[in-house]
Amino acid sequence: MIYTLACTAENLQMQAEGPHCAGGWIVVQQPAQFSIEQLDPAVLGQMFGAGFTLVASVLLIGVGARAVLTFIKNA
């Protein structure tokens, strides 16, 4: 686990000698750091598929619009 210092007061003042807490300093436990093992492969596949579908649909719309405009220009 990772621990860090936190100020109990609303405002933390910076002074020449360092930070000054009007209340008191407490030790707070931080949440676990990110790990790639936490990711679910099924959810990753869904996210990748959604992103690919979004990009592919915009790309296909652009290619179709270009084909229509080229057809109109040459007609």
N, C-alpha and C positions, 0 to 999 in steps of 0.2 A: 504494500500500500504506500501511497505517496501522501505526505502531509505538508501543509503550508501554513504560514502565519496569516491571520486575518485580524482586522481591527473591528472592535465591537461598536465603535461610534459611527455616526452617519458620514462624517467627513474625515478624511485623512489629510493632514497638512504636511507639506514637504518643507523642511527647514535645512539650514546649512549643515547640521550634523547628521541629517538623515530624516526618514519619515517619523512623524509624531502623531500618535493616536490619542485623542482626547479621552476615550474610554479605556479599554485594555486590549492586550493582544491575546488571542486564543489560537490554538492549533486546530485546524480543520482538515478532515480527511478528504482527499480528492477522489473523484471516480476513477475507475480503472482506465488506463490508457487504451487507445484504439489498437485492436489486433485483427489481422486479416482473418483469423480463424472464427471471429464472431459473425462473419457474413454467411448468410444462407445461400448455397448455390442456386436453389430454385428461384429465390427472389432476385439474385443477380441476373439470372437468365431472363426473367420478366423485365427487368430494368433495361437490359441490353436490347431486348426485342422491341420495347416501346421506343427507345431512342433511335434504333435503326429504322423502325416504321415511320417515325416522325421525319427523319432526314430523307429517307427514300421517297416519301410522298411529296415533299417539297421539291425534290430533285425531279421527279417525274412530271409534276405540274409545270416546272420550268422547261423541261424538254418538250412537252406537249405544246406549250404556248409558243415556243420557238418554231416548232414545226408548222403551227397554224399561221404564224406571222410570215414565215418563209413562203408558204403556199399562197397567201394573199398577195405578197410582193411579186411573185412570179406569175400570177394569174393575169 
